[in-house]
Amino acid sequence: MRLLAAVAVHDEMRWLPGFVENVAPRVEGIVALDDASADGSGDFLAEQPGVLEVVRSDEPHPDERDRFQILLDTLVRHRPDWVIGLDADERLERDFRPKAERAARRARLRRHSAYAVRFRELWDDPGRYRVDGIWGRKWQALLWRYRADHEMDPRPLHTHKAPMQGLRGRPFPPADLTIFHLGMLTPDDRERRRARFERLDPDRRWQPMGYEYLTDPAGLELEDVPPELDYRLPPSR
């Protein structure tokens, strides 16, 4: 299958070298939106052989739907079969590609068009992730069969990247796939993330539980990244 990655970036040079190193070997190409970066993110991506196209915006798009629509309009030019939607601070597990291919084969049999993937928040150490409470139950709908009539999640924040047609009256089916998130790695990262969401969603309209939990260490339980999932290792052959 022709699997492409889609990513929108804004001043992401902290994460982009590792992102390209991790993602490019596992997909046929990366399609990117440089959302008014001032740190050279767009230039860096444009120089990478695994990046098919970088669309540049002079003005940032605070609404996630606007950024995503630009990516959808770009993907159509590259004819993917399946798409994985990512952020620059996310990494694919070691064997993401063969597992994604198995999920695609299963999709044909079960008439699935999109999947939720396991989402692991790395915490204080790039080799450990948090598992207590909500942290061990995070899934995001990020892998989908490309379709020209992609129906976007109507929410402007915390949006599913997969098309809403994939719901079919029930939650997105899970796939045995893991994505690791580096954006909560340090206390400063967590404070910035909480502040950003509280600024964008001050009334908790898009997440009623609020955002205090992002910086709350109560009940902290961590597990090591298993070697078979280790995103820092090259894909197995």
Buried (B, 14 or more C-beta within 10 A) or exposed (E): EEBBBBBBBBBBBBBBEBBBBBBBEBBBBBBBBBBBBEBBBBEBBEEBEBBBBBBBBEEEBEBBBBBBBBBBEBBEEBEBEBBBBBBBBBBBBBBBBEBBEEBBEBBEEEEBBBBBBBBBBBBBEBBBBBBEEEBBEBBBBBBBBBBEEBEBBEBBBEBBBBBBBBBEEEEBBEBBBBBBBBBBBBEEBBEBBBEEBBEBBEEEEBEEEEBEEBBEEEEEEBBEBEEEBBBEBEBEE
